[in-house]
Every structure is written in C-alpha cells, then in structure tokens.
Amino acid sequence: MINTRQQRLEDLLEELSIIRSFYERFWSDMSEQQLDYLADIEYRVVKEIRVLEK
C-alpha cells in the first residue's frame, strides 16, 4: 500500500503536469490576471513538492 506522503507527492506531480499543460495550450488566450493566478498555484504546488521530496 502506498503511504499518504507518496500518494500526495504523486497527486501534486499530476497537478503540476496539468498546470503546465494549461500554459502550453492557453498561454496566448489568457489575461495577465489569469496567468498570475496560474503561476501562483504552480508556485505553491512546486513548493509543497520540494517539501515532500526532502
């Protein structure tokens, strides 16, 4: 059975992948406010990933 920490890490990596795909698909159509919002979410996800990888 996968422990909770490992599962959370996998979920965050999947979320990061989704966020980055949004950038690739919709970059030119997004407003600056939307890009900032997405960047903020990406930052928080990456930060939590780094904590869990320690």
C-alpha positions as CSV (number, residue, x, y, z in Angstrom):
1,M,0.0,0.0,0.0
2,I,1.3,3.4,-0.9
3,N,1.8,5.7,2.0
4,T,0.0,9.0,2.3
5,R,3.1,11.1,1.7
6,Q,3.9,9.2,-1.5
7,Q,0.4,9.5,-2.8
8,R,0.3,13.2,-2.1
9,L,3.5,13.6,-4.0
10,E,2.1,11.7,-7.0
11,D,-1.1,13.9,-6.9
12,L,1.0,17.1,-6.8
13,L,3.1,16.0,-9.7
14,E,0.0,15.2,-11.7
15,E,-1.4,18.6,-10.8
16,L,1.8,20.3,-11.9
17,S,1.6,18.5,-15.2
18,I,-1.9,19.7,-15.7
19,I,-1.0,23.3,-14.8
20,R,1.9,23.3,-17.3
21,S,-0.3,21.9,-20.0
22,F,-2.7,24.8,-19.4
23,Y,0.3,27.1,-20.1
24,E,1.1,25.4,-23.3
25,R,-2.5,25.3,-24.6
26,F,-3.9,28.6,-23.5
27,W,-0.9,31.0,-22.9
28,S,-1.8,33.4,-25.7
29,D,-5.5,33.4,-24.8
30,M,-5.1,34.1,-21.1
31,S,-5.2,37.5,-19.4
32,E,-2.4,38.6,-17.2
33,Q,-4.6,38.1,-14.2
34,Q,-5.3,34.5,-15.2
35,L,-1.6,33.9,-15.8
36,D,-0.7,35.3,-12.4
37,Y,-3.3,33.1,-10.8
38,L,-1.9,30.0,-12.5
39,A,1.6,31.0,-11.7
40,D,0.7,31.3,-8.0
41,I,-0.9,27.9,-8.0
42,E,2.2,26.4,-9.7
43,Y,4.4,28.1,-7.2
44,R,2.5,26.6,-4.2
45,V,2.5,23.1,-5.8
46,V,6.2,23.2,-6.5
47,K,6.9,24.4,-3.0
48,E,4.9,21.5,-1.5
49,I,6.6,19.0,-3.8
50,R,10.0,20.2,-2.6
51,V,9.0,19.8,1.0
52,L,7.7,16.3,0.4
53,E,10.8,15.2,-1.5
54,K,13.1,16.0,1.4
